[in-house]
Amino acid sequence: MASSSILLMPPELQLEIFHAVQKAGDELLPVSQVCKLWRELSLNTSTFWTHISVDISSIDPAVLLDNSFSNDVCCKLFPWAATLLHRSGSQPIDVSVELQSEVYNSSSPIIPWTTAAMLMLQLIIPHAIRFRRLEVVSDTWDPLRDFSASLFDLRMPMLEEWDVTMENSNLGLSSHSDILLPLSDAAVLQSPVGIIPSVHLHHALYPKLAHLSLSGVAHNWAQLLPRSLVTLNLSNLPLNSRPTYEELRTLLLGSQMTLMSLTLSASAPYQSDQPIPDNEKLTLPNLRTLSLGITFAEAAMALATYLDLPALHCLEIHDMTHKNERTWASEDNHALNSLHMYHFYLKVLLNWPMQQLTHLTLRSPICPQDQDNFSALKCDFEAGRQPTHPPPIFSSLFFHCTSLKNLRLIDPDLNTFMAFNLAVVVRDGAPGILPCSALDFLHIETQNLWDLTQFLGQMTVHTWCNQSRLIARLIPTILLDVPPAWGASLCEFLTPRICKKLLNGEGYFDVEMDRVFNLMDNLP
């Protein structure tokens, strides 16, 4: 009955429903197979078929390859991709390509990469003029280099986003695990050696390019000059292929007035024998979102010193320093790196407008502070006096974020938890205050139950304080990413005055064999 009612709707309304299905992330292929009417409506609407994904599963194993590289062979080898390219008509298309050094065919020997890649490129490159989004992922360097070289000098007037990733979890963390990638070969947006990079050529080839993401990709940065980017993501760059400070400055200056989001994760310049340039700060007046993945604290300190970010509202800091080989080398290096991170956060507090941040994410934070200092500061609060010891750097960080609405703590250590719950007295005799008093949303992801219960227990203790001793802090929503089975244990450390909603990213908590979606509803 319901299905027949839908079929009686005008085609325009049925198409709107199909658009809603696609917008929700579902594919239109099942819809096109329901009935003849829906098939005609969907197949004749080219915008439904604009996402073309090509990977191993795209290959037809029944195709026998010979020495022919005709368009007919390309279409037979990648039949669904060829179908989508046809159905999408003249619409802008989003192309996702997963390259592999070797392509396995379930019913025949290994297809050489050179053969498969050549046929794939021959299939999609004639449609480069329609590329709107291009995503390329590779497990090794050679196919990525060949693919990028094939794209150089092609006009892509509709291209808005270019995302290239070389998958290697070790890239950017240590020199021994980094691959020495050839910088002379053409890479994404890089002019080949011998060709002078031209700003005018960039605008002519990619006039709409606004979003560029390069992860694990080696470059000759002097040959890379994109302009007017809105977002730039540089991640997991091999140490031998990171830009120098001057190259990074030149790259950012090209998008100085347009850049709104910048990610530098395991990509900040690190050359131990290269002095940090003593020039003027680089101002990015419209940058609102900055994400830093720090492998070497000294490099991060330079960024905190020389980047001027007057419009910054969202900041993410991922401490990756304990993952690099230099930190593993000795306890002395570990202590030195902790000191460098301490000074990095001091630079952040000094140079960036933390008071206007609305979103802050600390990923794998390790608060460089000893327990004796926390104990002394706790005694100061209980005595109603100002701190007699320097507060933890994270406590200072949280107190500086006076406009913060959204805080994410991912895999925090116990000291980070303690810093967030550290109450201080601004002047002797006045009530104590806690940081982030205007917070609306707190997101915690941890696998350490003991640290989390200590954190919630301390928040409960604060709610019992007399109002004359401590100004209350109520967080409307706390979201935890923890195993549901922790629900019963967490209830023992909760009070209704901690928050209004305590939710789980898993969707629920298990409490006494019941599923509880808001743990606060389970309190007496």
Phi, psi and omega in degrees: 000313181294319182295321179293327176296321179296320181293337179279349179294153174301147180307325181299319180290322178297321177295323177298321177296317178299318178299320179295321177298315180293321180296330179284357177099003180270149180280151181272352182302312178299324179298319183291350183254006182287310182204172183296318181299312181294326178296315180295317180297314184287318182292333181270004177250099190295334183293344179284347190238034188263359177258111183249117180245130183233122175208196183302319183293348180283344185280134175277111184293346182278348183283128176263120184275143172232204181274006181276136177237039180286162178299327179296320178294319178301314182294324179289323181290323179239072190293318183289320177299318178296321178297316180295319179299325178285314184293331182286351175060238180254013182290152169299141185237151174254117187248128177238122184235126174251111182267149177221148181294329176222139181249120182268134178249127189295337185243006181210170179301172181302131174279121180303139181302319183302324179288310182297318182295318181298320180290321178295315179297319180298331181283316190261333184299325176300346180258012183302330180296343180258357182301126172254319176226132180235119179239126182230127179234137180219152177265346177220169188282317189303310180295327178293319177297314181296319180296314181295320179298326180291333182274342183300136176077010175269136176286129175229074188292343180258356186294123179249331186221133179230117186233116183233130183225129167256116188282115174197108187293343182270347184299139174085354185262324182206153185290326183290328182273349181285142177273136176281096184271141182290122182274351183277343181279152179293136176229187188302124178060013181261127176291133178302155179303135181099346177252121181290126180297137185235124175297321180294322178294319178301313180294326180289323183278319186227067186294338183255001184298119183236341186230118182233128179230123180233117181235119179072016187258124177284143181216153163266098192295337177291342180261006183246111184226061175291153183230152171060039176284149174263321175231141177224126181234113174244117186224146172052047179280134176302145184301325181282359183233016176281146178291150170288172179299319181292322178293320177295320178298316179298319180297315181289326178298331179296337180234028187304317186270348184250339187293126180243339180219130183226128175240123175233092184244115185053045184217356179295147181304136174220100173227107187296335183262007182252122180292148176289131183297137181258063180242186183292158179295153175261115181266128173246091194292338184246009181287121181253334185232127178229131176235124180242128170250110193261116174259329179229115188297328181298320179294321180294325179298321179297319178297318180294335181277318192259348176271125176254118189233075186292339183255012186297129177232336183232124182229132173236132178234118179251111180277104180252010188295328182284356180264346184274158189296332184291325179290326179290339191301315183199162178295328179296316178296323179297316179295321179295319180294323177297320177295318178297320178295322177302314180289330174300312180295326175298318177297319179300313181296328183281324193251339184250150187281072184296333183293344180255001178298137172252336180228130178224131176236126173246115184252124183054044182287141174237108184283116182282082181206142181267162185293327180300323179295319177298317181298318180295319180292326176295320177296322178299316180296314182296333178274355179073029180239161178296157181301133176262356178232155176299132179291158175304147183299326178288328175297317176298320179299312181296320181292330178289336183275070187287341180255010187295131178247331186227120180235129176242127174242112184248118183053051180284154173274172185297323180296327176295316175302314183295323180296324180291334181257011182279116178269137179230156178255122184289319175221150185305132178088345180278160177296149176285159178230154176251153181289162175057050183290341181262013186295134176259332189214125177239122181245123181237129174239118183207154173248012182250099183295320183297313179300320181293318179293325175297320179297310180293323177299320179292323176296322177295318177302318181296326181290341178275350182294144174295143184301333179287344181261330185210128175285126187295149175230111178250122179263118184305312185226128172243126178248124178250139169253089185219164175300135180304331183294347179286350188308311183297319180294321182291328182302331182292345185245017186248153172221149183301343184268008175283310182201172177269323180231129173239101188251167179238133177299339176286348179107335184195167170245149172265117179226113179053048177069006177253152173267122181244125183271326173241109186298336179293336178289346183266358181277149179292000000 
